[in-house]
Amino acid sequence: MSDICLRCGRALKSKESAKRGYGSYCYKKIKAEEKERDEVQKFNEVMEEIKVR
């Protein structure tokens, strides 16, 4: 648990945020970045598969 957001350094106000270590805004941003990274990785895998054929 953390009282300060691990991403932006702001004070965390809720217990849920403290458990995560991230405030709600930063947590949403992190999840969006993870989703985008996963989509790019899947796209690159598909492109590699096409090159192999």
LOLO-968988 format. One record per residue: x, y, z of N, C-alpha, C, O in turn; residue in three letters. Coordinates in pm, whole numbers, plus 32768, in hexadecimal, padded with zeros to 4 digits. Layout:
// residues N
XYZXYZXYZXYZALA...
// end
This chain:
// residues 53
80537F8A80008000800080008058807D800080C6807E8036MET802480E47FC2806E81607FB8801081D57FCE7F9B81D17FA7SER8043823E800C7FF482B780208008831B7FB07FC383807FA7ASP806982FD7F58808B83577EEB808783087E6880B782977E61ILE804D83457E01804383047D7E80CE82E87D48812483407D45CYS80E4826C7D1E816682427CEB8183827B7C6181F582767C33LEU811D82B27C1F813082EA7B99814783817B9D81A183B37B5AARG80F683C97BEB80FE845B7BE7812A849A7C6B814B85117C6FCYS812B844D7CD7815984807D5680F284CA7DA9811284FF7E14GLY807684CE7D7B800D85117DC87FDD84B97E3A7FED843F7E37ARG7FA284FA7E9D7F6A84B07F0F7EF2845F7EE17EA0848F7E93ALA7EE883E47F137E76838E7EF27E0B83A07F5B7E2783A47FD3LEU7D8E83AA7F2D7D2083CB7F877CCC83537FAF7C928352801CLYS7CC382EF7F5B7C6D827D7F7A7CBE82037FA17D3481F77F7DSER7C8081A97FE97CC2812C80117CE180D87F967D4A80987F8ELYS7C8580D77F377C9A80897EBC7D1580BB7E707D66806B7E41GLU7D23813E7E657D9981767E237E1881537E6F7E7E81327E33SER7E12815A7EF27E8781397F447EAF80A77F307F2680887F2CALA7E4E804E7F227E6D7FC07F0A7EB27FAE7E837F117F617E77LYS7E807FF77E1D7EBB7FED7D977F4280327D8E7F9B80077D46ARG7F4E80A07DDB7FC780F07DD27FBB81607D6D801A81AA7D56GLY7F46816E7D307F2D81D37CC97EA582137CE17E4681D17D0BTYR7E9D82957CC77E1D82DA7CCA7DC782AC7C557DF8826B7BFAGLY7D4882CE7C597CEC829E7BF17D1482CE7B667D0D82817B06SER7D3D834B7B597D64837F7AD67DDF83367AA17DE1830A7A2ETYR7E45832B7AF47EC082E87AC97EA782547AAB7EE1821D7A4ECYS7E5382157AFA7E3381877AE37DF081757A5B7E1181187A11TYR7D9381CF7A397D5181C879B57DB781DE79467DB2819A78DFLYS7E12823C79597E78825578F47ED381DC78E27EF581B77872LYS7EF9819E79507F50812979497F0980B779007F45807578ABILE7E8B80A1791F7E3F803778DC7E31805478477E3C7FF877F6LYS7E1A80D278227E0F80F777957E9580E1774E7E9780B176DDALA7F038104778F7F8780EF77557FA4805A77437FDE803276DEGLU7F7D800977A57F917F78779A7F407F4077277F717EEC76DBGLU7EC47F6E77197E6E7F3E76AC7EA97F6376257EAD7F1175CALYS7ED87FDF76197F13800B759B7F917FBA757C7FA67F927509GLU7FE47FA275E0805E7F5375CD803C7EC6759F807D7E8F7545ARG7FD57E8A75DC7FAD7E0375B67F787DFF75277F947DA074DDASP7F2D7E6675007EF87E6B74787F687E7A74127F647E3C73A7GLU7FCC7ECB7431803E7EDC73D8808B7E5A73CD80B67E337360VAL809C7E15743C80E37D97743B80987D3073E580D67CE87397GLN80147D2973F47FC67CCC73A27FD07CEF730F7FDE7C9672BBLYS7FCA7D7072F07FD77D9B7265805E7D71722D80667D3C71BEPHE80C87D88727A814F7D63724C815B7CCD7238819E7CA071DBASN811C7C7E728D811E7BED727E80D77BC371FE81077B6A71B7GLU80677C0371E0801E7BE4716580737C0A70EC80797BC0708AVAL80B37C7E70F281077CA97082817C7C49706D81A17C2D6FFBMET81B77C1970D882247BB770CD81F17B35708F82367AF8703DGLU817A7B0C70B6813F7A92707E81297AA26FE881407A446F9CGLU80FE7B166FC080E97B2F6F31816E7B2C6EE681757AF66E77ILE81D77B636F20825B7B636EE182907AD66ECF82D37AB86E6CLYS82737A7E6F2E82A679F66F2C826979A86EB882AA79516E7EVAL81F079C66E9881AA797C6E2D81E179A46DAB81B579736D43ARG
// end
